[in-house]
């Protein structure tokens, strides 16, 4: 568990989300989230729409990868391009 410090941001309080937590949650800059107090705890979650979009995107990516097996682009395997893209 990571500890962070609550700071002031204008008239509100702010919490910085450490990069490793953001990556583990798949959180990106500018993303809208819902926040609420629940039994004294703070709960932050994505909207239902985002979760559904993410599921659809993952399913589409899996379909593309499955369809691309054995195909190449100018001698480069699609798998290699995908892996290169994941490395950034």
C-alpha positions in Angstrom: 0.0 0.0 0.0 1.3 3.4 -0.9 0.9 6.5 1.3 0.4 10.0 -0.1 0.0 13.4 1.5 -3.2 15.4 1.2 -2.5 18.9 -0.1 -4.4 22.0 -0.8 -5.5 22.9 -4.3 -7.4 26.2 -4.3 -10.3 25.8 -2.0 -10.2 22.0 -2.4 -8.0 19.2 -1.1 -6.0 17.2 -3.5 -4.3 13.8 -3.6 -1.7 12.9 -6.1 -2.0 9.4 -7.5 1.5 7.8 -7.7 2.5 6.6 -11.2 2.7 2.9 -10.3 -0.9 3.1 -8.8 -2.2 4.9 -11.9 -0.5 2.4 -14.2 -1.9 -0.6 -12.2 -5.4 0.9 -12.4 -5.0 1.9 -16.1 -5.8 5.5 -15.1 -4.9 8.2 -17.6 -4.4 12.0 -17.5 -7.7 13.9 -18.0 -9.9 10.8 -17.2 -13.1 11.5 -15.4 -13.7 9.5 -12.2 -16.4 9.4 -9.6 -15.4 10.0 -5.9 -17.5 9.5 -2.7 -17.1 9.0 1.0 -18.3 5.6 2.1 -18.3 4.6 5.8 -15.4 7.1 6.4 -13.3 5.8 3.5 -12.7 7.6 0.1 -13.8 5.5 -2.9 -12.7 6.5 -6.4 -14.0 4.6 -9.4 -14.5 5.0 -13.1 -17.9 5.6 -14.6 -19.7 2.5 -15.9 -19.3 3.8 -19.5 -15.5 3.8 -19.3 -15.4 0.3 -18.0 -17.6 -1.0 -20.8 -15.5 0.9 -23.4 -12.4 -0.7 -22.0 -13.9 -4.1 -22.3 -14.9 -3.5 -25.9 -11.5 -2.2 -26.8 -9.8 -5.2 -25.2 -12.1 -7.6 -27.1 -11.4 -5.8 -30.4 -7.7 -5.9 -29.8 -7.9 -9.7 -29.0 -9.8 -10.2 -32.2 -7.3 -8.3 -34.3 -4.4 -10.2 -32.7 -6.1 -13.5 -33.3 -6.9 -12.6 -36.9 -3.3 -11.4 -37.6 -1.5 -14.7 -36.7 0.7 -15.8 -39.5 0.3 -12.6 -41.5 3.1 -10.1 -42.3 3.5 -6.6 -43.5 6.5 -6.2 -45.9 8.2 -9.1 -44.2 7.5 -7.8 -40.6 5.3 -10.0 -38.5 2.3 -8.1 -37.1 3.2 -9.6 -33.7 6.5 -7.8 -33.9 4.8 -4.5 -34.7 2.4 -5.0 -31.7 5.3 -5.8 -29.3 7.2 -2.8 -30.6 4.2 -0.6 -30.0 3.8 -1.9 -26.4 7.4 -1.1 -25.7 6.6 2.5 -26.7 
